[in-house]
Amino acid sequence: MEYVYYLAPLIGFCAMLAGGFWGLGGGWFVVPVLLTLGINNPVAVGASLLQMLPSTFLTVLRQFKSIGWGKNSWGINIALPLCGMAFVGGFFGRPLGAFLYDISNNSRKPHQCIYLLLLGFILYKTFTHKAKKNSSDQNLIPESSPAKTGIIGFLVGVLSSLLGIGGGTITRPIMKSYLHVPEVFTGKIARLAVFTTALAGTTSYLLQIESFKSGDPGTDSLILGLLMASGGFVGFPLGAWLHSKVVASGHDEKAAHSFSYVVILVILSLFFKIINQVTISQIIILICGVFILSFLPFFTVWSQKHPVYISKNAK
């Protein structure tokens, strides 16, 4: 499977282009791709988490202050308990994964089924979400229990580390549907969640390195993760820049709902992987990658040519 290492930068670029745009870590795309290409689950999960760190760091650092960290702000009320506890939960994913592997007679089917159910939940919440009135008002901070938000963050961290996905994949629908965070802040907080969960999860997986030789799961995760990060380092800030253009044009809700398209493709790919239809799974995931690379630039250009405020003034 050496050819996977040559494809790794492209996989990382594609995943993190989408990740930067929707505020995700790219693991929802990376893990199914690597599994489809024959990489075993522990290596795929570890590599997926690792590639998120260098890819997201500079963007998260640049946007950190703009989240707002004053009294009764999005940073204090939402980001701090959500991302802080996601970091803690990130250390529990790998032990849980090993436990599931042992009790299922050395099978990765439970992990894949959990992933499939999670993607189904995300798809449902993305389709059924409706923008809350005045949700675009950045000053309307919802009242939220820090304990409740922290528990959600902890569970996000556990699942992210278990499945090798960024915390943004789960926190995005939660913030939109339950916490009513406007899109401009959803993306920034989701990107921060991606970094904190990836940091904890990566640390947990890299601690299993026994020797820096090919064949060691931790070493293979490290090499593959760094190769993907070389592409993701470019893709993530580019995706975040495209998202900022779409939001500035007033199409923030369309940007949120557009994620459902790729979720459908990933669900189909993973389903065919589970039932051992590998060729069909590979074709679908290839279509997904092409869709990401073509749709996001096209949608950004379209949104700038059709800004919402122009149509409002024309009425």
Secondary structure as UniProt FT lines:
FT   HELIX           3..22
FT   HELIX           27..36
FT   TURN            37..38
FT   HELIX           41..63
FT   HELIX           65..67
FT   TURN            71..72
FT   HELIX           75..79
FT   HELIX           80..89
FT   TURN            90..91
FT   HELIX           93..103
FT   TURN            104..105
FT   HELIX           109..128
FT   TURN            133..136
FT   TURN            138..139
FT   HELIX           146..163
FT   HELIX           168..177
FT   HELIX           183..206
FT   TURN            207..208
FT   TURN            214..215
FT   HELIX           217..248
FT   TURN            249..250
FT   HELIX           252..274
FT   TURN            275..276
FT   HELIX           278..305
FT   HELIX           308..314
//
